[in-house]
């Protein structure tokens, strides 16, 4: 984190600083120019603005996935449902894909997304691709360089990969006219001064980004091995998390929680659990001990 002066907290953010953040973000994500970038206080806040870019119609979310997309699409007036095949999204006015997906790590090929975008473009629809985990995903599948084609909005998170979720920073990438509509909708000073400074420094730090991708990939393999050792069926994930299936997942969830190990469970998919990456060596030891205890208890 860069040093932050007291002025950052006492003054409104300068437009020039926000413009510099957009430039660095454009370079980092691979979009044509800074005019294609709309920064906001987290992707969650961007969702209703993005989903309101087209009139209310049929919204289809490729699932199962993060539940907020469907909730917000319905909130702004779309007739919303979830589908489990990419072909079903060809019927939508608003198509929403999380790529790589949360929680199973599913990756939709870039060619399939471009085909879908073409279908939507012909009916003045919109494809929204949430690439929250693309920093640790197969970067060749990103649609960020393709937003210039139109009818595509790519969402990129900041807090997950950089571990700074509390800053509240996220980006919508689109053709310049659409990005300007989003910036106008968000209004002035949508991003805080500290978030602008930290985001600019982090996105420009290519050495840290490259090193961290390798470190996280190594840690993900270590977690995968640990979960297999504990006799879970690993069904997918990304370098920041692994998702497993277990017939007694609810019981495991509660036993791990009692041991101070918090994992994600899914009420609508009760056999699944999602494990994040431990941090320090002591955290890995705690997880291993809790899993070994859990294995003995079953």
C-alpha positions in Angstrom: 0.0 0.0 0.0 1.3 3.5 -0.8 1.6 6.0 2.0 -1.6 8.1 2.3 -1.4 11.8 3.3 -4.1 13.4 5.4 -5.1 15.5 2.4 -6.5 12.3 0.8 -9.1 12.1 3.5 -9.7 15.8 3.8 -10.3 16.7 0.1 -12.6 15.4 -2.6 -10.8 13.2 -5.2 -9.2 15.1 -8.1 -10.6 14.4 -11.6 -7.0 14.1 -12.8 -6.3 11.3 -10.3 -9.4 9.4 -11.4 -8.4 9.8 -15.0 -5.0 8.3 -14.2 -6.6 5.4 -12.5 -8.7 4.8 -15.6 -5.6 4.9 -17.8 -3.7 2.4 -15.6 -6.8 0.1 -15.4 -7.2 0.2 -19.2 -3.6 -0.8 -19.6 -3.9 -3.6 -17.0 -7.1 -5.1 -18.4 -6.3 -4.7 -22.1 -9.1 -2.4 -23.2 -8.6 0.1 -26.1 -8.4 3.3 -24.0 -9.2 4.9 -20.7 -12.4 6.2 -22.2 -13.7 2.6 -22.0 -13.3 2.5 -18.2 -15.9 3.4 -15.6 -14.7 3.1 -12.1 -17.1 2.6 -9.2 -17.1 1.8 -5.5 -17.1 -1.9 -6.0 -18.8 -4.1 -8.7 -21.8 -4.6 -6.5 -22.7 -0.9 -6.8 -22.1 -1.0 -10.6 -24.6 -3.8 -11.2 -27.9 -1.8 -11.2 -26.3 0.9 -13.3 -25.1 -1.7 -15.9 -28.3 -3.7 -15.9 -30.2 -0.5 -16.5 -28.3 0.3 -19.7 -31.1 -1.5 -21.7 -34.9 -1.3 -21.2 -36.4 -4.0 -19.0 -36.7 -7.3 -20.8 -35.6 -10.9 -20.5 -32.5 -11.4 -18.4 -30.9 -14.9 -18.3 -28.0 -15.6 -15.9 -25.7 -18.6 -16.6 -25.8 -20.6 -13.4 -25.5 -21.8 -10.9 -23.5 -18.8 -9.8 -23.3 -15.7 -7.5 -26.9 -14.9 -6.6 -26.6 -11.1 -6.7 -26.7 -10.8 -10.5 -30.2 -12.3 -10.7 -31.4 -10.4 -7.7 -30.3 -7.0 -9.0 -31.5 -7.7 -12.6 -34.9 -8.4 -11.2 -34.7 -5.3 -9.0 -34.2 -3.0 -12.0 -37.2 -4.5 -13.8 -35.9 -7.5 -15.9 -37.8 -10.7 -16.1 -35.0 -12.8 -14.7 -34.2 -16.5 -14.7 -31.2 -18.8 -14.5 -30.0 -21.3 -17.1 -27.3 -23.9 -17.0 -26.4 -23.9 -20.8 -24.8 -21.0 -22.7 -27.1 -21.7 -25.6 -30.1 -20.7 -23.5 -28.7 -17.1 -23.2 -29.2 -16.5 -26.9 -32.9 -15.9 -26.0 -32.1 -13.1 -23.6 -32.1 -9.3 -23.9 -29.7 -9.2 -21.0 -27.3 -12.1 -20.7 -25.1 -12.4 -17.7 -22.0 -14.7 -17.4 -19.6 -15.0 -14.5 -16.2 -16.1 -16.1 -14.4 -17.9 -14.4 -17.5 -18.9 -12.4 -18.0 -18.7 -8.7 -18.1 -21.3 -7.1 -17.1 -24.1 -9.5 -14.5 -22.3 -11.7 -16.3 -23.0 -14.9 -14.8 -21.1 -17.9 -16.9 -20.3 -21.0 -14.7 -20.1 -24.1 -14.1 -16.6 -25.5 -15.5 -17.7 -28.9 -18.8 -18.8 -27.4 -19.1 -15.4 -25.6 -18.4 -13.5 -28.8 -21.0 -15.5 -30.6 -23.5 -14.7 -27.9 -22.6 -11.0 -28.0 -23.2 -11.0 -31.8 -26.7 -12.5 -31.3 -27.5 -9.9 -28.6 -26.1 -7.0 -30.7 -28.6 -7.8 -33.5 -31.5 -7.3 -31.1 -30.0 -4.3 -29.2 -29.3 -6.5 -26.2 -26.4 -6.6 -23.8 -23.9 -9.2 -22.7 -22.4 -8.6 -19.2 -19.4 -10.7 -18.3 -18.3 -10.6 -14.7 -14.6 -11.4 -14.6 -14.2 -11.0 -10.9 -11.7 -13.9 -10.8 -10.0 -13.4 -14.2 -6.9 -12.1 -12.4 -6.3 -15.7 -11.5 -8.1 -17.2 -14.5 -7.1 -18.0 -18.1 -6.4 -14.5 -19.3 -6.8 -15.4 -23.0 -10.5 -15.9 -22.3 -11.1 -12.3 -21.1 -13.5 -10.2 -23.2 -12.0 -6.9 -22.1 -10.2 -6.3 -25.5 -13.5 -7.0 -27.3 -15.7 -4.4 -25.6 -15.0 -2.1 -28.7 -17.4 -4.4 -30.6 -20.3 -3.0 -28.6 -23.1 -4.7 -26.7 -20.5 -6.0 -24.2 -19.8 -4.8 -20.6 -17.0 -6.5 -18.7 -16.9 -6.2 -15.0 -13.6 -6.4 -13.2 -13.2 -6.6 -9.4 -10.2 -5.2 -7.5 -10.5 -6.3 -3.9 -10.3 -10.1 -4.4 -7.0 -10.5 -6.2 -5.3 -7.6 -4.3 -6.8 -8.5 -1.0 -8.2 -5.0 -0.5 -11.9 -5.6 -0.5 -12.5 -2.9 2.1 -11.4 -0.2 -0.3 -14.5 -0.8 -2.5 -13.3 -0.4 -6.0 -14.5 -2.0 -9.2 -14.6 -1.3 -13.0 -17.0 -1.6 -15.9 -15.4 -1.8 -19.3 -17.4 -0.9 -22.4 -17.4 1.2 -25.5 -16.7 4.9 -24.7 -20.3 6.0 -25.0 -21.5 3.3 -22.7 -18.7 3.9 -20.2 -19.6 7.6 -20.2 -23.3 6.8 -19.5 -22.1 4.7 -16.5 -19.8 7.5 -15.2 -22.7 10.0 -15.5 -25.1 7.6 -13.7 -22.6 7.1 -10.9 -22.1 10.9 -10.5 -19.1 12.8 -9.3 -16.7 11.4 -6.6 -18.0 7.8 -6.9 -14.6 6.5 -6.0 -12.8 7.6 -2.8 -9.4 9.3 -2.8 -7.7 6.4 -0.9 -9.2 3.9 -3.4 -8.0 5.9 -6.4 -4.4 6.0 -5.0 -4.2 2.4 -3.9 -5.9 1.2 -7.1 -3.6 3.1 -9.3 -0.5 1.8 -7.5 -1.7 -1.8 -7.4 -2.8 -2.1 -11.0 0.5 -0.6 -12.2 2.7 -3.0 -10.2 3.2 -5.7 -12.8 5.9 -7.5 -10.9 3.7 -7.9 -7.9 0.8 -9.1 -10.1 2.9 -11.7 -11.9 4.5 -13.0 -8.7 1.2 -13.2 -6.9 -0.4 -15.2 -9.7 2.3 -17.8 -9.4 2.1 -17.8 -5.6 -1.7 -18.2 -5.6 -1.5 -21.0 -8.2 1.0 -22.9 -6.0 -1.2 -22.4 -2.9 -4.3 -23.6 -4.8 -2.5 -26.8 -5.7 -1.5 -27.2 -2.1 -5.1 -26.7 -1.0 -6.4 -29.1 -3.6 -4.0 -31.8 -2.3 -5.1 -31.2 1.3 -8.8 -31.5 0.4 -8.2 -34.7 -1.5 -6.3 -36.0 1.5 -9.4 -35.2 3.6 -11.4 -37.4 1.1 -13.4 -34.6 -0.4 -14.4 -34.6 -4.1 -13.0 -31.4 -5.6 -15.4 -30.2 -8.3 -13.6 -27.1 -9.4 -12.4 -23.6 -8.4 -9.8 -21.0 -9.1 -6.5 -20.0 -7.6 -8.4 -18.2 -4.8 -10.7 -21.0 -3.8 -11.6 -24.6 -4.2 -15.1 -26.1 -4.2 -15.8 -29.6 -3.0 -18.7 -32.0 -2.8 -19.4 -34.1 0.3 -22.6 -36.0 1.3 -22.3 -34.6 4.8 -21.2 -31.1 3.8 -23.6 -29.4 6.3 -22.2 -31.4 9.2 -18.6 -30.7 8.0 -19.4 -27.0 7.7 -20.5 -26.8 11.4 -17.7 -28.9 12.7 -15.1 -26.8 10.9 -16.8 -23.6 12.1 -16.6 -24.9 15.7 -12.9 -25.3 15.2 -12.6 -21.7 14.0 -12.3 -22.6 10.3 -14.9 -20.7 8.2 -15.9 -22.1 4.8 -18.8 -21.3 2.5 -21.8 -23.5 2.3 -24.7 -23.2 -0.2 -28.3 -23.7 1.1 -29.5 -24.4 -2.5 -26.7 -26.9 -3.1 -26.3 -28.6 0.3 -23.5 -31.0 -0.7 -21.1 -28.2 -1.7 -18.5 -26.3 0.3 -16.1 -23.7 -0.8 -12.7 -23.3 0.8 -10.6 -20.2 0.5 -6.8 -20.1 0.7 -5.2 -20.1 4.1 -2.7 -17.3 4.7 0.2 -18.0 7.0 1.8 -21.4 7.6 0.0 -21.5 11.0 -3.3 -21.1 9.2 -2.5 -24.1 6.9 -1.7 -26.1 10.0 -5.0 -25.1 11.6 -6.9 -26.2 8.5 -5.1 -29.5 8.3 -5.7 -30.2 12.0 -9.4 -29.4 11.6 -9.8 -31.6 8.5 -8.0 -34.5 10.2 -10.2 -34.1 13.3 -13.2 -34.0 11.0 -12.0 -37.1 9.2 -11.6 -39.0 12.5 -15.0 -37.9 13.7 -16.7 -39.3 10.6 
